[in-house]
């Protein structure tokens, strides 16, 4: 992802900056999605794995990136507190 774009992106709700998900974080999230039960902040089930994502620097929310385009909609965020065994900060 373009560094300039990443520098201006932030969570649309909390205004917390975001960074790319690390490999361990992405693997943990996709494992939880495959196991079922992962929900968006709007309460919709997450059924498709993420190839790429952004996480807030406070590690509370993940936003997916589809074909290089960040999906920064408040209702599409994925809260990390619902994820068991989510890795600690890199």
N, C-alpha and C positions, 0 to 999 in steps of 0.2 A: 504494500500500500504506500502511496506517495507520502513522504514525510511531512510535506506542507499541509496536506489534508489531515493527517493524523494530529498535527499540532493544533488544529482549530476545532476538531471534533470533541464533543463532551456529551455526557448523559443529558438528554432533553429535560429530565425532571430535576435532578440534583445539581446539574452543571459540573459534575465531577469529570475531570479529564479521563480519557480512555487510552488503552494501549492494546496491542495485538495479544491474543491469547497465546500462551506458550504451548509447546507440543504436549507436555504432561497435562496441562489444564484442558486442552482440546480433547485429548484421549479420554480423560475422566468424564467430561461432559458427554461425549458421544457414547461412552459406555453406559452412562445413566439414561440417556435417551433410548438406547437399544433395550435396556431393561424395563423401560416404561415408567410412567409416573412423573416425568419432568413436565412442568407447566410454565407457560408464560405468565407475566405479571397480570394479564387479563384473565387468567384461569383456563386458557386453551392448552390442550396437550401438544407437546413438541414431538413430532413423529419423524422428522427428517434430520439426519446427522448434519453437523456443520463441517464444512471444509475449512472455514476460516471464521474468526470471530474477534470481537473487541470486548475487553473487560474494563470496567471502571477501576481507577487506581485504588479505590477503597475496597475492591474485590467483591462488591455486592451484586452487580448486575453484568450480564453478558448480552451483547447484541450480535446477531449474526451478520455475516458479510456474504452477499449473494453475487457471484460473478464479479467480485471486486468492488461492489457497491454496498456500503454500510447501510443496514436497515435500522435506523435510529428512532424508531417509533416507540413511545412509552409503553404501549400495550404489547409490544413484541419482545421486550426485555425478558431475560431468564434470570431469576434470582438464584444466587449461588448457595444460599442457606439451605435449600432443599436437596442439595447434592451431598451425599455421603462420600467421604474419602476424597473430597476435592483437595488437590495439592496446595501446599502453602505457597506463598509468594516466591517467585524465582529469584 
